[in-house]
Amino acid sequence: MCGIVGYIGTEDVKETILNGLERLEYRGYDSAGIALFDGEEVKVFKDEGRIAHLREIIDYDISSTVGMGHTRWATHGKPNKINSHPHQCKEKRFTIVHNGIIENEEELKDKYLKNIELESETDTEVVAQILNKFTKEGEDINLALRHLMSEIEGSYALAILDSYNREKIYAAKNKSPLLIGKGDGFNMVGSDAMAMISHTNEFFELNDGEYVEISKDKVDIFNIYGVKVERDTYKAELDSDDIEKGTYPHYMLKEIDEQPFVIRRIIAEYQDEKG
């Protein structure tokens, strides 16, 4: 279980993301990272340790209105700087944060990445490299993302920055929680409402097998076939004194709802192809 938060708008994004990550730290605190569009490229700051340490290594001189962050509970690879999120493809076009477990990681590497040397031990870098491969072969970002989703087996909540599309954040969901926060002149993406509630209480739910294009003024949701999905937002009524419950009325219901993810994680960690 990891935590994701992203923002696109008109305000500087650093504190918004850092504060959101602090509220997601219950989802993992092995390592943390942040990606910021500085107008020219995506700058990544990440390391082993908690959000407090991440605050110490960020370049606060960078001005950015588009960015995303991640706090990690290590599942693939040791908790260190190299394995920390965000991850990038070799050409740095795509920057990705991920919550979930890619169950067919080895098959995907054999199929698509035989001639690419990976820097980390994570399944997330595999996703970044494959997405880059698909676009290099001529697919646009939307087709490449749908192609990627059709190939992945397992659970994922992905947030993606594309340096060729600097005014958008892309996100995709399957079996891992992900919400879109709707604002006035900004929009957000996060693992749960807690990371975004200081800025908005209006959210879009994403269903499994859907992806989304997020700009500061617009949210477009699509299914895996590229068909646009129309969906109303809902408003979350959260108690600021008990915000860790998120949108759940009590902790027990939250824990019950998280059990499928916990079970998938245990199976992926301890069961091989032979059972």
Secondary structure as UniProt FT lines:
FT   STRAND          3..8
FT   HELIX           14..23
FT   HELIX           25..27
FT   STRAND          31..37
FT   STRAND          42..48
FT   HELIX           51..57
FT   TURN            60..61
FT   STRAND          66..72
FT   TURN            81..83
FT   STRAND          87..88
FT   TURN            90..91
FT   STRAND          94..102
FT   TURN            103..104
FT   HELIX           105..112
FT   TURN            114..115
FT   HELIX           123..136
FT   TURN            137..138
FT   HELIX           141..151
FT   STRAND          154..162
FT   TURN            163..164
FT   STRAND          165..175
FT   STRAND          179..182
FT   STRAND          187..190
FT   HELIX           193..195
FT   TURN            196..199
FT   STRAND          202..205
FT   TURN            208..209
FT   STRAND          210..214
FT   STRAND          219..223
FT   TURN            224..225
FT   STRAND          228..229
FT   STRAND          234..235
FT   HELIX           240..245
FT   TURN            246..247
FT   HELIX           251..270
FT   TURN            273..274
//
